[in-house]
């Protein structure tokens, strides 16, 4: 007796079509987020995806560091930036980054520090790193993109000051992210909406914090070190991000904000490499 194969073939074709229908490109959701298709947390996006995304588009779990910490990404211009401060204890090649304590400061030895004299929650604030830890022996750069992986996961890099300039200018070019009449007043749009010491200055990070973070960049006030002791000051008052750009043979450029600032992020500053600040990586 012959068997009819048609139903089996139909079922097979239906299964194939169903499988293919599940393999979609990343889609926007009503909250302005994009869900990566790669379940490992690695970034599945290409440049054509990013260029078509509006400022503030959040990409959950876009990258993992070697310790397994997951980071969200946010699209601003032609860059994807980490939303959280870096919290790795190792470089991408597995080399450890020594944790510093009282008296452990150096312009040459890499150190990481727990903010607020070792009392802060690293899962919220990340670690503070001195510049040798950030650079991992690579030369400085002010290219855009920098080309300096340094402390960042594979596929990501330490941003140059030129990249921070582009970030600030991109945000300033959109009036909805500017507070006040000065286009440089973008700190509230970049700052996290919690954790800042209260301020009475209008348009500052610490004033009406519920209005902060329109860009979803979420810059959090993890403070800095080693003033007095490593990772010892400024939790809730200051937020600093290292760049990979040297300003001269003894200093490097940072971007910063404080609870009373409205336009400080546009300014930048130069600091000695033994200081410890937060790090945000950018996607290559």
Buried (B, 14 or more C-beta within 10 A) or exposed (E): EEEEEEEEEEEEEEEEEEEEEEEEEBEEEEEBBBBBEEEEBBBBBEEEBBEEBEBBBBBBBBBBBBEEBEBBBBBBBBBBBBBBBBBBBBBBEEEEBEBBBEEBBBEEEBBBBBBBBBEBEBEBBBBBBBBBBBBBEBEBBBEBBBBBBBBBBEBBBBBBBBBBBBBBBBBBEBEEBBBEEEBBBBBBBBBBBBBBBEBEEEBBBBBBBEEBBBBBBBBBBBBBBBEEBBBBBBBBBBBBBBBBBBBEEEBBBBBBBBBBBBBBBBEBEBBEBBBBBBBBBBBB
